[in-house]
Amino acid sequence: MKMTGLLDCNNFYVSCERVFDPSLNNRPVAVLSNNDGSCISRSNEFKALDLPKRIPHYILKDYAEKLGIVFRSSNYCLYGDMSNRVMRILSSMVPQI
C-alpha cells in the first residue's frame, strides 16, 4: 500500500527567525515582504490579534508597541538554508520525496 504524507512547517519564516532569536518566542511576530510592504508570515500570537492577513506594515507600525508586535524584514537566504536543512532531514527519513 502506498502512503502519502504532508509536512507543514507552520509560520515557517517566523519559525526561522525564532531559531536565531529566542526572545521572539510567545510574542506576536510578523515577517514582512520585500521592502517591508506587508506581513507575509505571522506567528500564532500575531494571528490571535485578529488583524487582516495582508495589512500593510505602514498601517500596523503605529500600533506595534501597544500590541507588542515585533516585525522582521524578510531574509530569504536564511529561509532557503533552513528549508534545505528540513528537506535533508526528511530525505534521510523517508524513501521518496
Secondary structure, 3 states (H helix, E strand, C coil): CCCCCCCCCCCHHHHHHHHHCHHHCCCCEEEECHHHCEEEEECHHHHCCCCCCCCEHHHHCCCHHHHCCEEEECCHHHHHHHHHHHHHHHHHHCCCC
